């Protein structure tokens, strides 16, 4: 997986529960399928995300090589592609000229040749293919390359086998390039350009030089909690520092014209759901109080031999298995784990059968991770939930 190959999740974790899940490869953007993977893998998703970080770091090291600037690394790849392509064309002309057009020129659906991969003279609707498919096509079309005694041809063939032949300069893998490296390159460009374009370093009436404005434009990103800056937008909540001002907003005057605190407050207010019947604000699903409500909704029916678990025992169970779980209990809580816990506490005899526990499902769906995350609260859940009048009302309802 760390080498970028496709792997089956059942093989990766040695767990047949994942045998029907799709294969994954770290070459793809995991963000697009992250929610789907979380549903399948649950806590195991941390393994995949950690592996993705390692893979991205390794790919970045390969992309940048020994170069200080990204442009130098890309120029080196461009030159190497030119050399490798010339070697391949010369080889085909010398050994199998009859296959030249099918490998380089022909355009057909499902034909993963150079024309489909490079998109040279590409028109809308023309068939395209990935680097992996292109390399597989070359390997199948040129089997005799494997027997070549030339070290140059052997190197080319090895790249084809590895799936690394003729990498595109623009690809999704550029996403592993850190922002700081591109900023360093921009600074170098502006510094060099200012030597023959002196206006770049001349201060303007607003106190900024054109070079500073270019840099700030590159760095700038509208904070998600500010939202659209156009006050005529349908979902606009940004608050200006001076509500009467109509001055145009730019990256270099953004902090002066936008009130970030009030904009953030407006953003949160917009997110609060409202009761369909009363119009009152409602609790978010992942709030502390609602998480408690959902958990108690599952645990309250718990009975042992037809008798409900005492309130004190229930509080202790929640504390030990949901708020401060021991390492072996960090996965989802199940009926079996609760049974083992009750036995360890001596609340049921060792002779009591698991079937004596009723009222709950085999797996407890709710937990308190949405409330606490990975943090370990110092105060108990029960104490925290009594911190406001609203909490009292909700607790009475629970």
N, C-alpha and C positions, 0 to 999 in steps of 0.2 A: 504493500500500500504506500509506503514512504517513497518508493521508486516511481509512483504515479500510475501503477497498474490498477485494473479493476479487481475488486475483491468481493467475495460473498460475505455478508455479515455473519452468517452462521459459521463460516470457517474462521473468521476473525476472532469471534468470541467463544467459539466452541459450544454454541447454543442452538439447538434445533428450533427454538421459538422464532428465530430469524430466517428460517429456510425459505420462506416465501417472499422475503423482502428483496428489493432491487439491489443489484451490485452497486458499489460506490467507487469512485475514483477521486483522488485529491486534485487531479488536473482540473476538475470542474469547480464552478463556484458553489460552495456548499450553502451560501446564504439563500439561494433560490429554493432549496429543498430542506432548509433547516427545520422548519416546523414539522414537516412530514417525518424527518429523521428523529426528531425528539419524541414524537408519538410512538415510533417503532422501538427506539433504543432506550428511552427513559434516561436513567442515570448514566448509562454507557455512552451517551453523547459526548461526555467530557473527553473520552479517549480519542474520538474522531476529531474533535476541535483541536486538541493538543497536537495530534498528528498533522493536522492541516497547518498549524503554526510552524512545525518543523519543516514540512515540505515547502512552504512558501519561503522560509528563510534559505533553504538549500537552492531553490529555483532562483531567488534573487542573487545569491552568490554566483550562480552560473551565468546569469544574465549580465551582471556588472563586471565579473572577472577581476582583472587587476586595474581596471580603468577608474579614474576619479569621477568622470562625468558620464552620464547616460548616453549622450550623443556619441562619445568616443566608442562606447561599447556597441551601439547600434551600427556605427560605421564599420566596425570590425566584422560584425555579422554580415552586413551587406557585401563587403568585399569577399568574405569567405563563401557566401552563397554564389557570388559571381564565378569564383574559381571552381566550386563544386559542380555548378551547372555546366560550365564549359567542359569539365572532365567527363561528365556523364554523356553529354552530346557527342563528344569525340569518340567515346567508347562505343556508343550505339552506331555511329556512322561507320566505325571500323569493323564491328562484329555482327551487327544485325540491322542494317539500314532499312530493311523492309518493315521494321517495327517503329521507325522514327515518327511517322505521322500519328499512329495510334497512341504513342506515349506522350507526344508534345502538342499535337495540333487538333486532332479530332474532338468534336463536341457532341457527346451523346449522354442521355440520361443513364445514370448508374455507372458511367465510365469515370473512374477515379484517377484520371491522368493529370499531367501537368497543366493542361488548359483549364480543368475544373478546379485545381488547387490554387494556381496563381491568379485565376480570374482575369487573365490577360485578354484584352479585347472582349471583356465580359459585357453582356447585355442583360437587361432585366428579364428574369425568368430562366436564364441559363443555369444549368446544373453546376453545383459547387460541391467540394468535398473537404474533409479535414486533413491535417497533416498525417494523422495515423492511417487514414484510408489510402492516402496517396502513397505512403511508404509500403503498405501491404500490396498495393497494385504494382509498384516497381519490383518488389521482391518476387512476386508471382510472374511478372513479365520478363524478368532478367535472371533466371535461375543460374545461368552460366557464370555470372559475376562471382558466385561463391567459389568457383574453381580458379579464379585469376591469381597469377603469381605476382602481379604488380602490387607493391605496397600502397600506391596511391589508390588503385581501384579497390583494394581490400579495405582501406579506410572509408571510402565512399560507401561500400557495401555494408560495413558495420554500422554506419549512420542510418542506412535504410532499415536494417534489422532492428536497431534501437528505436526507430520512429523519430529520429532527430534530424533527418535530412532536410535541408532548405527551410529552416524555421522562418516564419513570417516575422517582419519587424513590428507589425501591429497585431497584437493578439490579446486574448483575455488574460494571459499570463503577465501582461504589463501591470495588472492590478497588484502584483506583489512588490512593485517598486515603491518605496516610501516617498511620501510627500516631501520630506526634507531634502532628498537627493535632487528632486526637480526644482526646488527652491534654490538650492546651491547653483544649479545650472542657470536659472534665471538671473541671479545676482551677477554671475560671470558675464552673461550676455549684456546686461545693462551697463556694467563697468566698462566693457570693451567698446560698446556703442557710444558711451558718453565721451570718448576720446575724439570722435569725429562728428558727433551730434551733441554739441554743447547745450542745446536747449533742454536736454534730459535732466540736467542738474541745476537748472535755473529755477529759483523759487517763484511760485505764482502768487496771485493775490490772496488765495485761501491758505497760504503758508506751506504748501506742499510742492515738491518738484514733480515733473512728469514721471521720473523714474520711481519716486516713492509711490505715486498713484498706481503705476503699473504693478509694483510689488504688492501693494495693499489689495488691489483687485485680484491678484493671484491667490493671496492668502485668505481672502474674504469668503465667508459662507454665512448665509442668513441663519441664525439659530432657529432650531425647529420650534421653539416656544414663542418666537416672534411671528412666524408665518409670513403670508404675503404682505408686501410693503405697499401695494396699490390699495388705497382706501376704497376703491370701487369694486374690489374683488368680492366674490360671493361669500367667502369664508375669511373675512379680514378681522383681525383683533389687535393688530399692532397699535401701540399707544405712543403718540409723539410727546416729546418733552414739552414742546410748546404747541398746544392744540390748534392755535391760530396760524401756525407757520405752514406754508405751502412749498417750502424750499425742497428742491429735488434731492433725493437720498442717493448718496454714492458710498462706496466702501470706506472712503476716507472721512466721511462726516456722519457715518451711521451711528456711532456711539453718542454723538452730540444731539442728533435729532430724534432718536428712539429711546424711550424710557423702558429699559430692559426689565426692571422690577414689575412695573405695572403691566407690561406686555405678558410677562410670565404668569402673573396672577390671572389675567384675562384668559390665557391659554388653559389654565387649570379649571377655571370656572366653566369654560366651554365644554370641557370633558366630562363634567358631572352630569350623570343621567338624571332624568326626572321621572317621578311616578306618573304613570299614565292617567291615574284617577285623581290624585290630589295636586300634582305638579310640584310636590316637595322633592328636594334632592335625595338621591338614593346612594347607598353604599356601593363602592366598586367591588367587583367580584373577588379581587385579590386583596382586599383590605383585611386587617387583623381581625376585626369583629366578625365579618362575614365568613372568613376562613374558619373561625371558631364555631360559628353557627353551622356551617356545612359539616364539620367534623362531628359535633355533638349530634347532629341529625342522623349520622350513621351509627354512633356509639350508644346513644340513649336506649335503643331497643335491646342492647346486649343483655342476655340472661344466662344464668348458669343453673341447670336443672330447673328451669322455669322461674328462677328467682332473679330479679334485677341486681346488677352490681351496685354496691353502695356508692354514694356520692364521693366519699373520701377516697375509696379505692379507684374510682373513675378518674378523679383529679390526679392521683398518683400515676395511673397508667398513661394519661395524656402527657404528663411531665416527663416520664421516663422514656416513652416511645415516640413522642412527637416533638416536644420542645427541646429536650436534652437527650436525644437518642445515642446509645453507645454505638461504636463503630460497626458492629455486626447488624445493627438495626437501622442503618441509614437508608436501606432500600425501602420500597413500599411495605407498609405494615399489612400483614395478612392475618387471617383467623388462626392459622397455625402458630404464628409468632405470639399472638395474644395468649393463646393456650399455654405456650411454653413460659411466657412471662408470668401468668397467673400461678403456674406451678412453682416457679422459682421464688415467688413471694409467699408461698404457702397459703394462698387464698383458696386454693382447691387442692384436694389430695392427689398424690401421684397416681392413684388408681383411677381417678376420674378420666373418662374418655372424652376426646375432643368433640364427639357428637353431643355431649351434654351442653355445649355452648351453642346458643341459638340467637336469632334476632339480627345477625350481621352477615354480610357476604363473605366469601372466601378471601376477597381482597378489599381493603379499605381504600376507596378512591380519593378521599379528601386527605389533606395534610396541612401543615402550617408553614410550609416552605415559602409560599407566596408572601407570608407575613414577615418571617424572620430571615428567609434566604439562608445563607451559610452562617449568619451571625448567631451567637448564643446569647439570648437575653438574660440579663441579670435578675430581672423581676419576673415573677410567674405570669403566665398568660392571664390568669384569673384576676390578678391585681391590676394589670395594665388595662383590662377591659372595663374597669370601673372608674376611668379617669374623667368621664364627662357625663352630663345629663343624658345626652343621646345614647351613650353606652348603656346607662341604666335601663333606658326604655327598650333597647335592643335585647339586653340580657333578660329582661322580664319576658319578652316575647319568646326567647329561646327556652 
